């Protein structure tokens, strides 16, 4: 297959990490892959990984120059399949792909805002790949998409990455003492990720005398605001901003507790990776997360934005080591059974190959 992966997101987040891993999987299966991206951190990563890359601005949804560029580059590459990630690359690219006559056009979706333009654009793709059953139901209900046009593909974890890895070196680098508990999040520093909630919950726990440290792996637009909050709450001694962490498995394995505060998600890769790391998890009870975690068994849920409840759940796990170990092992067992990335990639590639053969007739 000759595959183009289009992505207009400049930063590096879970969806971008997924694309890089899937591209590597395709190359290992003798497929040809090219990325269409905007200049930025994500572009730097895919170039560093040695992928074939085409960069262009994608300045706005109706950027006619970008649409023409899509059309030209897709024809030059003789693309058989193009998969879109974010809104802008989708809206620009699906028009360009139509003009270029690309046989198979796919949108991978983890949310649906349901704007007046959605039907116009989604009617121009062949299939929508949904990351969660909740998103799948929204596409059926709000856009009236046929089940035959939808493929359910949850995120998965690279299980082997979290085996035979020691997190102690990372703890030593952060200066974590033996009697301190390290609590962490791996996510872009964006407002909807709500890292501020953990900082404020941490303040409650510090004032109660608990010996904790908080570490954020990731970068983004909201970093300055979070840094300001840390200073306002006099939490600088207890909080670390690590920026982009390349070996995320070392970070996760260094933690005593993983917290996820986001107010909307599809099926977060960060949570699946924490499960693969066999770490106790406290997370918001979002629809996509409910599909991968059972409250009280694989993790603990709290309500979005409820800082006091978050602090209470953290305190519960600080006090109960047996509960921490129990839910951590249950999470690892579940991700092994249901969310192996390799198995999911194999299923997806087989489906893509079958659909492309149908298009070829």
Secondary structure as UniProt FT lines:
FT   STRAND          2..7
FT   HELIX           14..28
FT   TURN            29..30
FT   STRAND          32..37
FT   HELIX           41..48
FT   TURN            49..50
FT   STRAND          52..55
FT   TURN            61..62
FT   HELIX           64..77
FT   STRAND          81..84
FT   HELIX           87..100
FT   STRAND          104..109
FT   TURN            116..117
FT   HELIX           118..122
FT   TURN            123..124
FT   STRAND          127..130
FT   HELIX           133..142
FT   HELIX           147..149
FT   STRAND          150..152
FT   HELIX           159..162
FT   HELIX           168..174
FT   TURN            178..179
FT   STRAND          181..186
FT   HELIX           191..193
FT   HELIX           195..207
FT   TURN            208..209
FT   STRAND          212..218
FT   TURN            221..222
FT   HELIX           223..232
FT   TURN            233..234
FT   TURN            236..238
FT   STRAND          239..243
FT   HELIX           248..254
FT   STRAND          257..260
FT   HELIX           269..276
FT   TURN            277..278
FT   STRAND          281..284
FT   HELIX           287..290
FT   TURN            291..292
FT   TURN            296..298
FT   STRAND          299..302
FT   TURN            304..305
FT   HELIX           307..319
FT   HELIX           321..338
FT   HELIX           341..360
//
